[in-house]
Amino acid sequence: MTVTPLSPGPRHYDARGLICPLPVLKARKILAGMAQGEVLEIICDDPVARIDLPHFCAEAGHEHLGLVEEDGAQRHRIRHG
């Protein structure tokens, strides 16, 4: 999904079925193409992602806005830093 200036909102990526380290690698690649301040919402079902994604954000200078667990998956929100 492409975010346009007229409808700001998060970009979405469904990483369900991917295991470590793929959710982080996908997030890194998507964030590299985003502008500072844009938000990525990534859905994962790998239990390790709840540790890896916040750690990646801290190391890469992005802001992990939190995660919500629903339907056996985690919905992470990341603001490009």
Legacy VTK file of the C-alpha trace (Angstrom):
# vtk DataFile Version 3.0
C-alpha trace
ASCII
DATASET POLYDATA
POINTS 81 float
0.000 0.000 0.000
1.347 3.401 -0.951
0.640 6.283 1.382
-0.345 9.495 -0.372
-0.104 12.987 1.163
-3.903 13.268 1.051
-4.476 10.144 3.159
-1.672 9.795 5.683
-1.530 6.511 7.502
0.645 3.488 8.052
2.029 1.226 5.373
1.122 -2.404 5.985
3.073 -5.624 5.561
1.877 -9.122 6.407
4.874 -11.159 7.566
2.854 -14.077 8.932
4.564 -17.356 8.140
8.036 -15.800 8.112
10.479 -16.831 10.822
13.495 -15.071 12.314
15.265 -13.142 10.875
12.896 -12.503 7.945
10.376 -10.176 9.702
13.221 -7.832 10.672
14.822 -8.026 7.227
11.493 -7.220 5.547
10.888 -4.323 7.957
14.376 -2.957 7.274
13.849 -3.097 3.507
10.427 -1.423 3.647
11.588 1.280 6.077
14.542 2.073 3.811
12.060 3.205 1.169
9.968 5.306 3.526
10.291 8.932 4.559
11.223 9.921 8.087
8.133 9.980 10.301
6.121 7.512 8.208
4.677 4.518 10.042
4.962 0.855 9.111
2.509 -1.661 10.515
3.862 -5.193 10.260
1.940 -8.315 11.267
4.014 -11.307 12.447
3.293 -14.688 13.959
6.894 -15.582 14.835
7.142 -15.408 18.653
10.722 -14.112 18.419
9.534 -11.013 16.502
8.216 -9.501 19.755
11.869 -9.287 20.847
13.606 -8.780 17.500
11.556 -5.908 16.064
11.835 -3.578 19.105
15.559 -4.373 19.314
16.020 -3.650 15.600
14.216 -0.314 16.012
16.421 0.711 18.931
19.570 -0.172 17.000
18.483 1.426 13.705
17.054 4.655 15.147
13.391 3.908 14.493
10.641 4.232 17.078
8.790 1.036 17.999
5.337 2.383 18.807
4.178 -0.853 20.383
2.533 -4.108 19.505
-0.928 -5.567 19.856
-1.514 -9.296 19.941
-4.620 -10.491 18.141
-5.726 -13.723 16.475
-2.404 -15.444 17.221
-0.359 -12.694 15.588
1.455 -9.530 16.637
0.753 -6.174 15.030
3.862 -3.969 15.377
3.844 -0.244 14.581
7.179 1.350 13.708
7.850 5.037 12.998
10.746 5.634 10.617
13.457 7.554 12.449
LINES 1 82
81 0 1 2 3 4 5 6 7 8 9 10 11 12 13 14 15 16 17 18 19 20 21 22 23 24 25 26 27 28 29 30 31 32 33 34 35 36 37 38 39 40 41 42 43 44 45 46 47 48 49 50 51 52 53 54 55 56 57 58 59 60 61 62 63 64 65 66 67 68 69 70 71 72 73 74 75 76 77 78 79 80
